[in-house]
Amino acid sequence: MKTAVIYARYSSNSQTEQSIEGQLTVCQKYALDNGLQIVETYIDRAMTGTNDNRAAFQQMLADSEKNSKWEIVLVYALDRFGRNSTEVAVNKQRLRKNGKTLISATQRTSVNIDGSRNLDGILLENVYIGIAEYYSAELSEKILRGQKENRKKGFHCGGQIAYGYVSVDRKLQIVDEEAEAVRFIFDQYGHGVTVSKIIEQLTEKGYMHDGAKFKPSCIYSILRNKNYIGIYEYKGEVFTDIYPQIISHEAYTNVRTRIDANKTGSRSVQTNYLLRGKLKCGYCGQPISAESGTSRTKEKKFYYKCHGRKKYKNGCTKTTIKKELLEEFVVEFILGELKCKENIERAVDTLMSLQEKYLKDNPLLNNLKKEKKQLDTALNNLMRAIEAGIISATTQRRLNELEEQNTELERKILIEESKQAMLLDREQIEKYYIKALVLDPEKLINTLIKEIVLYNDKVEIYMNSPLRTSPDENRGFSFYTEVVNMPIERYSVKGTTYKRITLQMLV
């Protein structure tokens, strides 16, 4: 018997403690039906799923690395695990590295209970997580719009309040004693006094921060804070009516000039490769991996290189490809295909059929309803006998048994029907394809593309669902297109003519 843990979460804005109980009930029933032994339960209450800064969640991840005996993380739905697709992918990989598998009790996932890949589930999982993230972002936008209007009116909309201020009826007011400490810090630092000396002087004067002596990090935080000149920045917008001014602009500028002059070193910039894990060489079949290098002119270059060519010198003739060129080509191609309403409908049809297949592959609900119908018949027959005066201790005992069975069946049916409620409707999926995917190239590629096969003169793109231009719908989608002006070769498949245009992909 495989062992599993349950992870459950509810957010404070729309759910309650009952949500946790519902999640646990469904997960426990799923475990029972599928031969899983639950050995631990992790619960985050009133926590958002848009990031992984959740105590129980982090504990679960940490436990997965400690040679724990459990094998599976079971969640009610994938959005309980997380609504940020990037963090979900990272944390899934972390579990996978530790030999653990993520399974949903109500949705098809990319991996089965036995650890094997589920090809249908890969597409479904991407869309489930993507839609959850999209609607979460949409809700956040509505909240942010309301907060923006309040900020324009000078209201403080939550979050940490800078030292030197206090909130009174959502309006910030200056705390005189703390404001004196802030002015002293700016004055001393502006005159060249060291931070350690400033802390020493503040302590002598009796100034405290959160009931304790000032720390160097706290001093630097104050010196960099624009709130003290009456400026509050949020999401790229500037508000000037929230924080009353404590420091002059001149004093602030003087301090920031000195801080900037003392800065050393620089942060490295991370490069995101959109096609990582999707590329395969058309010549040797090896994966094509992301690479970077520096030219003779010290210019940083980013490209994709065949693993066979890298590992076995002169073993593969596949040339390297500029990252920007290939990624721009793939994204533009998919966006062009999504402009066709027929293609959107085909993609939605594919997902809807996968969901229907999932239901058909799980006939438990039909069996439960059949059993419930038989039980209702038995109960009706027994009630007619009682009404006819046929009643005894045995009759009463049988009635109690049937009513207990009926209650349990109703509970099981409710659980199974809740799975159907988790399925996406056509409107949701179509909205996701049209709006959300177009705005996020990475999600666009992860959701729609199964595999990209590269040659030196052409590219084959295989989709998770066939499009109107698909030569062979049984294989998904294979199509060749262009980056530069090249001769068009026409070819036929099943009596239909298609274009094959070669692609130049030079570094």
C-alpha positions, 0 to 999 in steps of 0.5 A: 500500500502506498503512503500519502500526506494530505495538503489542504488550504483555504484563503481568508477572503472567500473560504472558511474552516468548513472548506478545510473539512470538505477538502479532507473528506474528499481526499480521505475518500479518494485515498480509501478508494485508491489504496492509499494510506494517509500518514500525515496532514498539513493544513494552512488556514487563511493563506493565499495560494499565489505564493509558497510562503505558507508554514505548513506547505514549507514544512511539507516540502522540508519533510519530503527531503528527510527520507520520509516514508510517504510517497504522495502529496494528495490535494483536493484540487491543484489550486490548493497546491498553488496558484502561481504557475512558476512556483508550482512548477518549482515545488513539483520539481522539488517533490519529484527530486525527492521521489514524491508525486503530486496527485489531485483528488478531483482533477487529472494530473500529469503523473499517475499514482504509480508514478507513470506519466499521464499524457492527457493529464499534462495538458489538463494540469497546465490549464487547471493551474493556469486558469486558477492563476488567471482568475486569482490575478483578475480578482487581485486587479479588482481589489487593487483598483479599489485600493488605488481609489482609496490611496488617491483619497489619502487612505492607508490600505494596509501593509507595514507602516513606516517608523514615525507614523501611526494609523488613525481611522486609516489616515497616517499621522506623525508620531512626534518622538519617532519623527525626531529620531528619523530627523536625527538619523538623516542629519547625522548620516548627512554629516558623515557620521557612521551608522554604528555611531548613530545607533550609539547616539540614539541609544544614549538619547533613549530612542527605541525601535519596536522596543529594542535598540536600533539595528544597522539594517533598520537605519539603512531602511529609514535612510532609503525610505521615500515615505519621509518626504511624503512619497508613497510608491505602489505598483509604479504609481506615486501617491503624495497624500498618504504619508505626511512629510518629515524630512526635506527633499534636500536632506533626503537627496543628500543622504541617498547620494552618499549611500549610492556612492558607497555601493559596491558590486552588482547583481547578476541578471537571470535569463528565462529560456521560454523553450527549455524542455520543449526542444529536440534535435531532428538529426540525432534525437538528443534534447536541445538545451539552453546555453550562454556565452561571451563573444570576443567583444565581451557581449553576452549571447544566449542560444539553444544548442543540441546536447549531442553536438555538445556532448559528442564533438562533431557527432551532430550537424545541428547548428546553434540557434539564437535564443531571441530568434527562435523564441520570437518565431515560436511565439509569433507563430502560435499567436497567429494560429490563435487568431483563428476562431476555428483553432480556438474551438479545436483547442477547447474541444480537446480539453473538454473531451479530456475532461469527459474522458476523465469522468468516463474513466471514473464510473464510481459515481454511476455505481453509487447512484445505482446502489442508491436507487436500489437502497431507495427501493428497499426503504420504500418497500419496508416503509409500506410494510410498516404502514400495513402494520407489519412491524417488529424488532427485526423490522425496526433494526433493518430500517435503522441499517438501511437509513445508515447505509443511505446516509453514507451513500449520500455522503459518497455521492456528494463527494463524487459530484464535487469532482464534477463541479471542479471541471472547467466549462467551455466559457472558462477555457475559451476565455483563458485561451483568448486572454490569459495565454496571449499575455504570457508567452511562457504559459502559452508555450507550456500549455499549447506545445507538446514538442518542437523538433529542430533542423538546420533548415526547418522546424516542426511544432507539435501541439497538444491539440490539432489546429485547422492547418494540421496535416495529421490530426492523429499526431497532434500538429506538425507544421513548417513555417518561415522566418525569412523569405524562402521558396514555398514548397506545397505538399498534400496530405489526404487530398488537402494542400499545405505550405512547407516553408523552410526556416533559417536559424543562424546564430 
